[in-house]
Amino acid sequence: MEDFIVTHSLRKVRYREAFRPLSQEFHAQPGDGVYFPSTSPHMTRSDPDWTAPGDGVSISIGVTFYTSVTRKTARIHQANRLLRRCGLSPASPGESPRGDAIKASLGGMIGSARSRLIAMSATGKRFKRATAPPPGSY
């Protein structure tokens, strides 16, 4: 999750059938919606037992939005990444409220510095591809 949040990459995301027993399945009908945080593992599927050629269309739409909680968690992951690079083993978000508060502040400074580096870059290409946060994420 940290890699996804910090680098915005799905490179390490892999589905494993062994996780299915831990999952929660929702049987959505037309007009239904399901909310879950964007960092929660998820998938959409249509079972062929209720569909047949010509039955219609099934559409899944994902809408990502940021809240104060998701921004704070992203900042904590940002700080954890830096702490790991320094050889430390930081606690995961939610394990230490005091540590989370400190790391959220540190992560905010890291995100702000990254944004400034991108803005200062003449072309933005050097930093943007690997480090640019999506709008509103920090």
C-alpha positions in Angstrom: 0.0 0.0 0.0 2.8 2.4 0.8 4.4 2.0 -2.6 1.0 2.6 -4.3 0.4 5.8 -2.2 3.9 7.2 -2.4 4.8 6.3 -6.0 1.3 6.0 -7.5 2.3 2.7 -9.0 0.3 -0.5 -9.3 3.5 -2.4 -10.1 3.5 -4.4 -6.9 -0.3 -5.1 -6.8 -1.0 -8.7 -7.6 -4.2 -10.8 -7.1 -3.8 -14.0 -5.1 -6.6 -16.5 -4.9 -5.5 -17.2 -1.3 -6.9 -13.8 -0.3 -10.4 -14.6 -1.4 -11.5 -16.2 1.9 -10.6 -12.9 3.6 -12.8 -10.9 1.2 -16.3 -9.5 1.5 -18.5 -9.9 -1.6 -21.2 -7.5 -2.5 -24.0 -8.5 -4.9 -24.8 -5.2 -6.5 -28.0 -4.6 -8.5 -28.7 -1.9 -11.0 -28.5 1.5 -9.2 -26.5 0.1 -6.2 -23.2 1.6 -5.2 -20.4 0.3 -2.9 -17.9 2.5 -1.1 -14.5 1.5 0.0 -11.2 3.4 0.4 -9.2 3.5 -2.8 -6.3 1.8 -1.1 -8.4 -1.2 -0.2 -7.8 -4.2 -2.4 -10.8 -4.6 -4.6 -12.0 -6.1 -7.9 -15.2 -6.2 -9.9 -16.5 -9.2 -11.7 -19.7 -10.3 -13.5 -20.7 -13.9 -13.0 -21.6 -15.6 -16.3 -24.4 -17.5 -14.5 -26.7 -14.4 -14.6 -25.6 -13.0 -18.0 -26.0 -14.3 -21.5 -25.2 -12.8 -24.9 -27.5 -9.9 -25.6 -28.6 -9.4 -21.9 -27.2 -5.9 -21.6 -24.2 -4.1 -20.3 -22.5 -4.1 -16.9 -20.5 -1.0 -16.0 -18.2 -0.4 -13.0 -17.1 3.1 -12.4 -14.5 4.0 -9.8 -14.4 7.5 -8.4 -11.5 8.5 -6.3 -11.7 11.4 -3.9 -9.5 12.6 -1.0 -10.6 13.3 2.5 -8.7 14.7 5.5 -8.2 11.0 6.7 -6.9 9.8 3.4 -4.5 12.8 3.1 -3.2 12.1 6.6 -2.7 8.5 5.9 -0.8 9.4 2.7 1.4 11.7 4.7 2.2 8.9 7.2 3.1 6.5 4.4 5.3 9.3 2.9 7.2 9.7 6.2 7.4 5.9 6.7 9.1 5.6 3.2 11.7 8.1 4.3 12.3 6.5 7.6 12.8 3.1 5.9 15.3 4.6 3.6 17.1 5.8 6.8 17.2 2.2 8.0 14.4 2.4 10.5 11.3 0.2 10.9 8.4 2.7 11.4 5.0 1.5 12.7 2.2 1.3 10.2 -0.5 4.0 10.1 -3.0 3.5 13.0 -0.6 1.7 15.3 0.5 4.8 17.2 -1.6 7.9 17.4 1.3 10.1 18.7 3.7 8.7 16.1 1.0 9.2 13.3 0.7 12.8 14.3 4.4 13.4 14.1 4.8 11.5 10.8 1.8 13.2 9.2 3.5 16.6 9.8 6.8 15.2 8.4 5.0 13.7 5.5 3.3 17.0 4.8 6.7 18.7 4.6 8.0 16.0 2.3 5.0 16.3 0.0 5.4 20.1 0.0 9.1 19.9 -0.8 8.4 17.5 -3.7 5.8 19.8 -5.1 8.2 22.7 -5.0 10.9 20.7 -6.6 8.6 19.8 -9.4 7.5 23.5 -9.8 11.1 24.6 -9.8 12.2 22.0 -12.4 12.4 23.7 -15.9 10.6 20.9 -17.7 9.2 18.9 -14.8 10.2 15.7 -16.5 13.0 14.8 -14.1 10.7 14.6 -11.1 7.2 14.4 -12.4 7.2 10.9 -13.8 8.2 9.2 -10.5 7.2 11.6 -7.8 4.4 13.9 -8.7 1.5 13.5 -6.3 -2.0 13.6 -7.8 -3.8 17.0 -7.3 -5.1 17.4 -3.8 -3.4 14.3 -2.4 -1.0 16.1 0.0 
